[in-house]
């Protein structure tokens, strides 16, 4: 189902646990990595692979905020909205990005390049305000620095 | 000041390499434990150190370890809680990215003490790059024989795996973390039985925060008494504080327990920029009650002293707010967080946090109704102590303390009738 190297990775992950099901969270990252989001096929496949029922996989996917069941942009921009970042002006930065991209918070640009999200605490409180682009952190951001950042994302 | 946890931070991540770690005294505590100490002696040192859980609850670590039964039919586990998600806290992040081997060493010592073969670090999914740093460090530790089938030739087998979470604050609660590690939704479990007796896969399990485990190597080398002596009588050792908000130099600071809060803010962090005055401090992550500037003057950073002003040391996330801050808005922000992170398992928390936020929303639009402040307080009271896990309390306490101490910021949000405004003017 997945690329050979990802299948191998999955085997390796499963071997870490006495119960196959424990591998579901790391496995879903592999699924998301391959397909951009978690598809119905991913859910059926992983259920089989990890000895789970389809609904058990589905209930895990929908519980955790880092998985998406719908297609999202190539770059997921996640601006932290929680207290320490708020005190450093995160809200204005989110609005700025939203305006720049012409994209609502929670939405994706029509070309499928960017998804903009407001997320809860990313653990960079002392480096606030912060933003994650997919898995990459950007600390002490400003409207100018996000402009540069977005322009650099192809 | 003695650095227990951050002695390698100046190396800016070079200590991720095992050779640098070894050169700076690394893995000596593990060698000492395996060669000179019996598991009971390791436990003894940890007990003597008065080390308390650094994740937020502050439970004595030695006592937690001693709850694990010696004999068990099921395998035992040590699980490191690296799901750092408490707003205001970023200390475990630096402990892992600047000195991953220190955590690994602490975990292997804990595993040796409790006789646990397979062990896990549960790290929040957002810290993906730190997961990779840890995995690299673990691979090095296997290569050099600090992990594996026969650790340092002692016959003790120890394996360590990194497990990513996926964006759920609730998984920082230890039983929810175990559920998540077992491949389920992160819903907290009923306690008792406590994880030390029935934990991961039904086996006795110790769940400890990153900072707690990272302190263990120093304790083994220097002795529990020496660690305790660094802090106060009841709160031993040092503690890391993440200072954020309105200070000139936000960051992570390791200071001895009992360090004055204002010294931390004014000297270490360079005070509040622009000559503005302090208004309020959240001393231990967003879950704990807020304290006023006046109270901050009296507080030392240890469990007991912070308790005297009705707050808690929590995770050590110090959020500083200057006089321009509207405490209504900060409390609304925090309430949104708990509404979003409530796992939905129990009614008081699931419904209560949503209802709270609904009232906050209309007050935010200056459409608060007379009695709304009392309603918030009452709603918080209906959550406090009535939820399945401490997340409910964490949502309620900030609201109640903010109303009590900064009532004027809330009253401003009530839509007053003309009669009331005239009355107030009189």
Contacts between the chains, C-beta under 8 A, distances in Angstrom:
chain1	res1	chain2	res2	distance
A	16	B	118	8.0
A	16	B	161	4.3
A	16	B	163	7.7
A	17	B	161	7.9
A	18	B	75	7.7
A	18	B	118	7.8
A	18	B	201	5.9
A	19	B	182	6.6
A	19	B	183	7.0
A	19	B	201	6.5
A	21	B	182	6.7
A	21	B	183	3.6
A	21	B	184	7.7
A	22	B	163	7.7
A	22	B	181	6.2
A	22	B	182	5.7
A	22	B	183	4.6
A	23	B	183	6.9
A	24	B	183	4.3
A	25	B	125	7.7
A	25	B	163	7.1
A	25	B	164	6.1
A	25	B	165	6.8
A	25	B	166	5.2
A	25	B	180	7.0
A	25	B	183	7.1
A	26	B	163	7.0
A	26	B	164	5.8
A	28	B	166	7.1
A	29	B	125	7.5
A	29	B	164	6.7
A	29	B	166	7.7
A	50	B	183	7.3
A	52	B	183	7.4
A	56	B	184	7.9
A	59	B	185	6.0
A	60	B	183	6.9
A	60	B	184	6.7
A	60	B	185	6.2
A	63	B	168	6.7
A	63	B	185	4.3
A	63	B	186	6.8
A	63	B	343	7.8
A	64	B	125	7.7
A	64	B	165	7.5
A	64	B	166	3.5
A	64	B	167	5.4
A	64	B	168	5.3
A	64	B	186	7.8
A	65	B	166	7.2
A	65	B	167	3.7
A	65	B	168	6.7
A	66	B	125	4.8
A	66	B	126	7.4
A	66	B	166	4.2
A	66	B	167	3.8
A	67	B	166	6.2
A	81	B	333	7.5
A	81	B	336	7.7
A	82	B	87	4.6
A	82	B	286	7.4
A	82	B	333	6.6
A	82	B	334	7.7
A	82	B	337	5.5
A	83	B	87	5.2
A	83	B	88	6.6
A	83	B	245	7.8
A	83	B	282	7.7
A	83	B	286	5.8
A	83	B	319	6.0
A	83	B	330	6.0
A	83	B	333	5.2
A	83	B	334	5.8
A	83	B	337	7.6
A	84	B	87	6.7
A	84	B	88	5.7
A	84	B	244	3.9
A	84	B	245	5.8
A	84	B	319	5.9
A	86	B	329	7.9
A	86	B	330	7.4
A	86	B	333	5.2
A	87	B	244	7.6
A	87	B	245	4.9
A	87	B	246	6.5
A	87	B	319	7.5
A	87	B	321	6.8
A	87	B	325	7.1
A	87	B	330	7.5
A	88	B	245	7.9
A	119	B	167	7.8
A	120	B	85	7.9
A	120	B	87	7.6
A	120	B	169	6.9
A	120	B	337	5.3
A	120	B	340	5.5
A	120	B	341	6.5
A	121	B	85	6.0
A	121	B	86	7.4
A	121	B	87	4.3
A	121	B	88	7.9
A	121	B	169	7.7
A	121	B	286	8.0
A	121	B	337	6.9
A	122	B	126	5.5
A	123	B	84	5.2
A	123	B	85	6.7
A	123	B	89	6.8
A	123	B	90	4.9
A	123	B	92	7.9
A	123	B	93	5.4
A	123	B	124	6.9
A	123	B	126	6.8
A	123	B	127	6.9
A	124	B	90	5.8
A	124	B	93	7.6
A	125	B	87	6.8
A	125	B	88	5.1
A	125	B	89	6.6
A	125	B	90	5.1
A	125	B	242	5.8
A	125	B	244	3.9
A	125	B	250	7.7
A	125	B	317	6.5
A	125	B	319	7.4
A	126	B	90	5.3
A	126	B	242	5.1
A	126	B	243	6.4
A	126	B	244	4.8
A	126	B	250	4.3
A	126	B	251	4.9
A	126	B	252	6.2
A	127	B	90	7.2
A	127	B	250	7.4
A	128	B	244	5.9
A	128	B	250	7.3
A	132	B	126	6.5
A	135	B	126	7.6
A	135	B	128	4.2
A	135	B	129	6.7
A	136	B	129	7.7
A	137	B	129	7.4
